[in-house]
Amino acid sequence: MEKYYTIRLFYSESAHSVLGVCIQSRLASEVNI
């Protein structure tokens, strides 16, 4: 059970970081345009 929770936490963390990168790149492209 603890291992499952750790894996779930890892996936949510990586998803948040990917989402943050997408938002930053979108903002950067809007500023460049």
C-alpha distance (Angstrom), angle and dihedral (degrees) to the residues before:
residue distance angle dihedral
M1 . . .
E2 3.79 . .
K3 3.81 91.2 .
Y4 3.82 90.6 52.0
Y5 3.81 90.8 51.2
T6 3.81 91.4 50.0
I7 3.81 91.4 50.7
R8 3.80 90.5 48.2
L9 3.80 91.3 49.5
F10 3.82 90.6 48.9
Y11 3.81 92.2 51.4
S12 3.82 92.7 48.0
E13 3.82 90.6 49.0
S14 3.82 92.4 50.2
A15 3.81 90.8 46.1
H16 3.81 90.4 52.6
S17 3.81 92.0 49.4
V18 3.82 91.3 49.0
L19 3.80 89.9 49.3
G20 3.81 90.2 49.5
V21 3.81 91.5 51.4
C22 3.82 90.9 50.0
I23 3.82 91.4 50.6
Q24 3.81 92.6 47.0
S25 3.81 92.9 49.2
R26 3.81 90.7 47.5
L27 3.81 91.5 50.9
A28 3.81 90.7 46.7
S29 3.81 92.0 51.6
E30 3.82 91.1 48.6
V31 3.81 90.7 51.3
N32 3.82 91.6 48.1
I33 3.79 91.4 51.3
